Amino acid sequence: MTDIQDMADLAGMDLAALRARVRDRGLIPRHVAVIMDGNGRWARRRCLPRLAGHRAGRHAVRRTLEASGSLGIEVLTLYTFSQENFNRPEAEVKALWHFLHESLLAEREELNARGVRLAVCGDLERLPAVARKALRDTIDYLAGNDGLLLNLAVAYGGRQEILGAAVDLARRIAAGEVDPAMVDEDSFARGLWTAGIPDPDLVIRTSGEARLSNFLLWQAAYAELLITPVLWPDFGERDLLLAVADYQGRERRYGALPGADTGPDAGSGSGILDPARWKRLLKVRP
C-alpha cells in the first residue's frame, strides 16, 4: 500500500507539481470508474434543492473528464443513474432525465473538441424516449473521435446486468450457438452491457460511503477501490490525481503472493509458487 507520509507529501504539493509527480510515477490506470455520490448532501448543506446538487455535479464531471484525458486515462465510467434510482420521487426522476438531455446538448461541442467518445451501459429501454434519443445522437456525433471514452452507466444495475448476461448465454446455448463446454469468462462477458470495454483498474467512490451500490459487480472483481470523503460536486483534478497516486502505490497481485510471477508460467520454477515447495512448507506428502 502507499506510504502514508508519501501521500501526505503529495497532498501538500501545489497542483502543477502534483500533476507532474503523478505523471512521472507512471502506472496510470487504463480505466477509472466513479460512483458519483454526495450531490444531495452538498445541496442540503447549502439549504438548496437536490437538483442544485446535481447541477453542481456537472462541473465536477467536466473537471474529472478534462483531468482524465490530460493524464492519459483511456476510459472513464461514471455511475450516472442506477436501477434503484427509479425508486426516487417521480418529480426528481423526471428532472434528472431533463437534466441529462440538457447536459448532453450543452457539452456536445466541448466533448467533440476534446476528441472524447461516448458509450452507455445500462437498460436503455427504461429511459424516456427523449433521453434515449439524446444519448444515441451524442454517441453518433462523437463516434469519429479517438480520444478518451466516456462511458455513462445509465439505468444501470450490476446484478441485473449479470442476470441478463446469464439469460442471454442460456438462450445461445439452447439455440445451439454456443457449446456449453466452451463457456468461459470471456464468452460470458460478451453478454454484459460493458462488452468491449476493459475492466476498471480503479473504482472511486465520493462522499465517504464504503459500498459498491450494485456498480460493476463483475467488472470490478480485481479493481482497486478508493473511498474519498469529498462530495461529488467538490471533486476536482487534485482529488483525481491523489486517487491515482494512491493507486500507483498499490501492489496488484490478482490473488497471487507479493513479488510472485503472475504470468502464464507462474509456479513452474523454483519460486514460492512452485507446488513442490508448497508441499515441503506445509509438510504435505506428495
C-alpha positions as CSV (number, residue, x, y, z in Angstrom):
1,M,0.0,0.0,0.0
2,T,1.0,3.6,-0.5
3,D,3.1,5.0,2.4
4,I,1.0,7.5,4.5
5,Q,3.8,10.0,4.6
6,D,4.2,9.8,0.8
7,M,0.6,10.6,0.4
8,A,0.8,13.4,2.9
9,D,3.7,14.9,0.9
10,L,1.8,14.6,-2.3
11,A,-1.3,16.2,-0.8
12,G,0.8,19.2,0.2
13,M,2.1,19.9,-3.3
14,D,0.6,22.6,-5.5
15,L,-1.5,21.3,-8.4
16,A,1.2,21.7,-11.1
17,A,3.8,19.8,-9.0
18,L,1.3,17.1,-8.1
19,R,0.3,16.7,-11.7
20,A,4.0,16.3,-12.8
21,R,4.8,13.9,-10.0
22,V,1.8,11.6,-10.8
23,R,2.8,11.6,-14.5
24,D,6.5,10.8,-13.6
25,R,5.5,7.9,-11.4
26,G,3.8,6.2,-14.4
27,L,1.4,3.3,-14.0
28,I,-1.6,5.3,-15.0
29,P,-4.8,3.3,-14.7
30,R,-6.3,2.5,-18.1
31,H,-9.9,2.6,-16.8
32,V,-11.2,4.6,-13.9
33,A,-14.8,4.2,-12.7
34,V,-16.5,6.7,-10.4
35,I,-19.5,6.3,-8.1
36,M,-20.6,10.0,-8.1
37,D,-22.1,10.3,-4.6
38,G,-23.0,13.3,-2.4
39,N,-25.0,15.6,-4.7
40,G,-27.9,15.7,-2.3
41,R,-25.8,16.2,0.8
42,W,-23.9,19.0,-0.9
43,A,-27.2,20.8,-1.7
44,R,-28.7,20.2,1.7
45,R,-25.7,21.7,3.5
46,R,-26.3,24.8,1.5
47,C,-30.1,24.8,2.0
48,L,-30.6,24.3,-1.7
49,P,-32.9,21.9,-3.6
50,R,-31.4,18.5,-4.5
51,L,-31.4,19.4,-8.2
52,A,-28.9,22.2,-7.4
53,G,-26.5,19.5,-6.2
54,H,-26.9,17.6,-9.5
55,R,-26.2,20.8,-11.4
56,A,-23.1,21.4,-9.4
57,G,-22.1,17.8,-10.0
58,R,-22.0,18.6,-13.7
59,H,-19.0,20.9,-13.2
60,A,-17.2,18.0,-11.3
61,V,-17.9,15.8,-14.4
62,R,-16.3,18.3,-16.6
63,R,-13.2,18.7,-14.3
64,T,-12.8,15.0,-14.0
65,L,-13.2,14.4,-17.7
66,E,-10.6,17.0,-18.5
67,A,-8.1,15.8,-15.9
68,S,-8.6,12.1,-17.0
69,G,-7.9,13.0,-20.6
70,S,-4.8,15.0,-19.7
71,L,-3.5,12.2,-17.6
72,G,-3.8,9.6,-20.3
73,I,-6.7,7.6,-18.8
74,E,-8.4,5.7,-21.7
75,V,-11.8,5.0,-20.2
76,L,-13.8,7.0,-17.6
77,T,-17.0,5.3,-16.4
78,L,-19.5,7.4,-14.4
79,Y,-22.3,5.9,-12.4
80,T,-24.9,8.3,-13.7
81,F,-28.3,6.7,-12.8
82,S,-28.8,3.4,-11.1
83,Q,-31.7,0.9,-11.4
84,E,-32.5,1.8,-7.8
85,N,-32.7,5.5,-8.6
86,F,-36.1,4.8,-10.3
87,N,-37.5,4.5,-6.8
88,R,-36.9,8.2,-6.1
89,P,-39.8,10.6,-6.2
90,E,-41.2,10.8,-9.7
91,A,-40.6,14.6,-10.0
92,E,-36.9,14.1,-9.2
93,V,-36.5,11.3,-11.7
94,K,-38.2,13.4,-14.4
95,A,-35.9,16.3,-13.6
96,L,-32.8,14.1,-13.8
97,W,-33.8,12.9,-17.3
98,H,-34.4,16.5,-18.4
99,F,-31.0,17.4,-16.9
100,L,-29.2,14.6,-18.7
101,H,-30.8,15.7,-22.0
102,E,-29.8,19.3,-21.3
103,S,-26.2,18.4,-20.3
104,L,-25.6,16.3,-23.4
105,L,-26.8,19.2,-25.7
106,A,-24.7,21.7,-23.8
107,E,-21.5,19.7,-23.6
108,R,-21.5,18.0,-27.0
109,E,-19.3,20.6,-28.8
110,E,-16.8,20.7,-26.0
111,L,-16.6,16.9,-25.9
112,N,-16.1,16.8,-29.6
113,A,-13.3,19.4,-29.4
114,R,-11.5,17.2,-26.8
115,G,-11.8,14.1,-29.0
116,V,-14.0,12.3,-26.5
117,R,-16.1,9.3,-27.5
118,L,-19.3,8.4,-25.7
119,A,-20.7,5.0,-24.7
120,V,-23.6,4.0,-22.5
121,C,-24.1,0.9,-20.4
122,G,-27.5,0.0,-18.8
123,D,-31.1,-0.9,-19.6
124,L,-31.8,2.0,-22.0
125,E,-35.3,0.7,-22.7
126,R,-36.2,2.1,-19.2
127,L,-35.3,5.6,-20.3
128,P,-37.8,8.1,-21.6
129,A,-37.6,8.5,-25.4
130,V,-36.2,12.0,-25.3
131,A,-33.2,10.9,-23.1
132,R,-32.6,7.8,-25.1
133,K,-32.5,9.8,-28.3
134,A,-30.2,12.4,-26.8
135,L,-27.7,9.7,-25.8
136,R,-27.8,7.9,-29.1
137,D,-27.5,11.2,-31.1
138,T,-24.5,12.2,-29.0
139,I,-22.8,8.8,-29.4
140,D,-23.2,9.1,-33.1
141,Y,-22.0,12.7,-33.1
142,L,-18.8,11.7,-31.3
143,A,-18.2,8.4,-33.0
144,G,-15.4,9.7,-35.2
145,N,-13.2,10.7,-32.3
146,D,-10.3,8.6,-31.0
147,G,-9.7,10.1,-27.5
148,L,-10.9,9.2,-24.1
149,L,-14.0,7.0,-23.9
150,L,-16.6,8.5,-21.6
151,N,-18.9,5.6,-20.5
152,L,-22.1,6.6,-18.8
153,A,-23.7,3.9,-16.6
154,V,-27.4,4.9,-17.0
155,A,-30.4,2.8,-15.7
156,Y,-27.5,0.5,-14.6
157,G,-27.5,-2.3,-12.1
158,G,-24.7,-4.9,-11.7
159,R,-27.0,-7.7,-10.6
160,Q,-29.4,-7.0,-13.4
161,E,-26.6,-6.9,-15.9
162,I,-25.2,-10.3,-14.7
163,L,-28.6,-11.8,-14.8
164,G,-29.2,-10.6,-18.3
165,A,-25.9,-12.0,-19.5
166,A,-26.7,-15.3,-17.9
167,V,-30.1,-15.4,-19.7
168,D,-28.6,-14.4,-23.0
169,L,-25.9,-17.2,-22.6
170,A,-28.6,-19.7,-21.8
171,R,-30.6,-18.7,-24.9
172,R,-27.5,-19.0,-27.1
173,I,-26.7,-22.5,-25.7
174,A,-30.3,-23.6,-26.2
175,A,-30.2,-22.4,-29.8
176,G,-27.0,-24.4,-30.4
177,E,-25.0,-21.2,-31.0
178,V,-22.6,-21.9,-28.0
179,D,-21.1,-25.2,-26.8
180,P,-21.5,-25.3,-23.0
181,A,-18.1,-27.0,-22.7
182,M,-16.5,-23.9,-24.3
183,V,-18.1,-21.3,-22.0
184,D,-15.5,-19.2,-20.1
185,E,-15.4,-15.8,-18.6
186,D,-14.7,-14.1,-21.9
187,S,-17.7,-15.7,-23.6
188,F,-19.9,-14.8,-20.6
189,A,-18.7,-11.2,-20.5
190,R,-19.7,-10.7,-24.2
191,G,-23.3,-10.6,-22.8
192,L,-22.6,-7.7,-20.4
193,W,-23.6,-4.1,-21.1
194,T,-19.9,-3.2,-21.0
195,A,-18.8,-5.7,-23.6
196,G,-15.7,-4.5,-25.5
197,I,-14.7,-2.1,-22.6
198,P,-11.7,-3.2,-20.4
199,D,-12.5,-3.8,-16.8
200,P,-11.8,-0.9,-14.4
201,D,-8.4,-0.7,-12.7
202,L,-9.6,1.9,-10.1
203,V,-13.0,2.5,-8.7
204,I,-13.5,5.7,-6.8
205,R,-16.5,6.5,-4.6
206,T,-17.1,10.0,-3.3
207,S,-18.8,11.2,-0.1
208,G,-17.3,8.6,2.2
209,E,-19.8,5.8,1.7
210,A,-18.0,2.4,1.6
211,R,-20.1,0.2,-0.7
212,L,-20.3,-0.6,-4.4
213,S,-24.1,0.0,-4.6
214,N,-24.6,-2.6,-7.4
215,F,-22.0,-1.0,-9.6
216,L,-19.8,-3.0,-12.0
217,L,-20.0,-6.1,-9.7
218,W,-18.5,-8.4,-12.4
219,Q,-16.1,-6.0,-13.9
220,A,-14.7,-4.6,-10.6
221,A,-13.7,-8.1,-9.2
222,Y,-10.0,-7.0,-9.1
223,A,-10.3,-3.2,-9.3
224,E,-8.6,-1.1,-6.6
225,L,-11.1,0.7,-4.5
226,L,-10.7,4.2,-3.2
227,I,-13.2,5.9,-0.9
228,T,-12.9,9.7,-0.5
229,P,-15.0,11.9,1.9
230,V,-15.2,14.6,-0.8
231,L,-18.7,15.2,-2.0
232,W,-19.1,14.8,-5.8
233,P,-19.8,18.5,-6.6
234,D,-16.5,19.4,-4.9
235,F,-14.4,16.7,-6.6
236,G,-11.7,18.0,-8.9
237,E,-8.4,17.4,-10.6
238,R,-6.5,17.3,-7.3
239,D,-8.8,14.6,-5.9
240,L,-8.4,12.5,-9.1
241,L,-4.6,12.9,-9.0
242,L,-4.4,11.9,-5.4
243,A,-6.6,8.9,-6.1
244,V,-4.3,7.9,-9.0
245,A,-1.2,8.4,-6.8
246,D,-2.7,6.1,-4.2
247,Y,-3.4,3.5,-6.9
248,Q,0.3,3.8,-8.1
249,G,1.5,2.8,-4.7
250,R,-0.5,-0.4,-4.5
251,E,0.7,-3.8,-5.5
252,R,-1.9,-5.6,-7.7
253,R,-1.5,-9.3,-7.2
254,Y,-4.7,-10.8,-8.5
255,G,-4.7,-13.4,-5.8
256,A,-1.0,-14.3,-6.0
257,L,1.6,-13.6,-3.4
258,P,3.8,-10.5,-3.2
259,G,6.6,-10.4,-5.7
260,A,5.3,-13.6,-7.4
261,D,5.3,-14.1,-11.1
262,T,1.6,-14.0,-12.1
263,G,2.2,-14.6,-15.8
264,P,1.3,-17.8,-17.7
265,D,4.4,-19.6,-16.4
266,A,3.8,-18.7,-12.8
267,G,4.5,-21.6,-10.4
268,S,6.7,-23.5,-12.9
269,G,10.0,-22.5,-11.5
270,S,11.7,-22.6,-8.1
271,G,9.8,-19.7,-6.6
272,I,7.4,-19.8,-3.8
273,L,4.5,-20.7,-6.1
274,D,6.3,-24.0,-7.0
275,P,3.9,-26.8,-5.9
276,A,6.8,-29.0,-4.6
277,R,8.0,-26.2,-2.4
278,W,4.5,-25.6,-1.1
279,K,4.3,-29.3,-0.1
280,R,7.5,-29.0,1.8
281,L,6.4,-25.9,3.6
282,L,3.1,-27.4,4.6
283,K,4.7,-30.8,5.3
284,V,2.3,-32.5,2.9
285,R,3.5,-35.8,1.4
286,P,3.3,-36.0,-2.4
